[in-house]
Amino acid sequence: MPIAREFSLRLDNRPGSLATICKALAERGVNIVAFQSIPSQKTVLVCLVTDNAVTAQSVLDQEGIIYTEAEVAQVKLANRPGELALVADKLREANINIKYAYFGVESGTNAPLVILGIAELEHALSILDRAASAAA
């Protein structure tokens, strides 16, 4: 299971804020593979994972966007019932908490991806790798 770099940024909660960032990323050839948006009254928390973190970071810097970065688990799932349940259950068995999660799609294959914010990232990835190997 790969580790991905997640960018979290706060945007003004007004028309065009998200479009500006997405357009700037697209103009530099950066694809957003996973995304979530959580609104509040004046701002929107946007978390995203791209196919090119280095260029995404450069774009955000050039646009003057303040952001934080975190390492997250990027887990490819089969598109069938119960896949997320299996992942969550394997982590539960290891007493690993999923702090947050959201979905995206893998570039090129459009396979479902789940992005997991997990404190024990390395341990979680080894568990998920073993589970994927056993399922294959």
N, C-alpha and C positions, 0 to 999 in steps of 0.2 A: 504494500500500500504506500503510495507516495505521500510525502509531506508537501503541502502547498503553502504559499504565502498569501495571507488574507490581508486586504486593505480595508480599514474601517475609517469612514470619513463622515463628517456632519455637513449637511448641505442646508441652505435656507429652504424652508417648506413653502416654495412658491413655484409657479410655472416656469419651466425651462432649466431649473437647477440640475436635474438629473441629465437632461438632454445635453447640456454643455459638456459634462464630463464624459458621457458615453460617446459623443461625437469626437471629442479630442482623442480618446483611446482608439476609436475606429480609424481615424485619419492616420494614425501611426501603425495600423495593422494589428492592434491588440484586440483579441477576442475575449469577451467576458464569458467564462464557462459556468460560473455560479454567482448568484446575486440574491441579496435580501435587502429589504427596505423597511425600517421601523419608524413610523411617524411620531412626532410629538407636536406641540402647538406651534413652535417657531422653527424647528429644525427637523431634519430627517436623518436618522442614522443609516448609512448605506455600508454594507459589507459586501465585498466582491473578491472573487478569485479569477485570475486571468490566465491565459495560456503563455504569457510572457511577463513575469513579475518585474524584471529589470526595466523593460520599456515602460510598463505601467507606472512604476515609481518615477521615472523620468518625466512622463506626461503629467502626473499629479504635481510634481515639483514645479514644472514649467507653468502650470495653471494656477500656482499659488494655493493649492488645496492643502489644508492641514489634515494629516492622517496618522493613524497608527498602523503598525504591522504586527501580525501574529502568525505563528506556524499552526496549521490545522491539518487534520487527516482528510485526505481526499480518497474516498472509497468508491470504487466502481461496483455497481449493483446490476444484477440481472433484472430485467423489466418483467417481474412476475410477483404475485401476491406473497407476502411474508418475508421478502428479502430484508427490509429494514428491521423487521422483528428479529430476524436471525442475528443481525449485526448488534442490535441493542442488547439482545440476550447474552451474546458472548461477552460483551463488556460488563454487563451486570454480574455474570458469573465470576468475573475477575475483580469485582467491586470497584469498577472504574465508572465514574460519573460522566455523562454527556452533559456539558454545560449548555450547549446550544447546537442546533443543526439546521441546515437548509440544503436545498437541492440545486442541481445544475445538470448540464449535459457535457459529455466528453467531446472535445474537438475531434472532428473527423468521423467518429462512429455514432455520435448522438446517444451513446449509452448513458443511462442515468448515473449521476454522481451524487453522493451525499457528502457534504462538508461537515465535519464534526469538530467542535471546539472542545478539547479534552485536556485536562491538566497533565495527565500521565501519558503524553503523546507517544513516546518511544515504546513503552510497555503495551499500550493499546494497539499500536501498529503491528507488533509481533503477534499479538493474539489474533488480529484480523487477518494477517498473512497466513497463519496456520489454519484458520477457518476457511479461507479461500482455497488453500491447497487441498484440504479435506473434501471440499465441495466439488473440486474439479475432477 
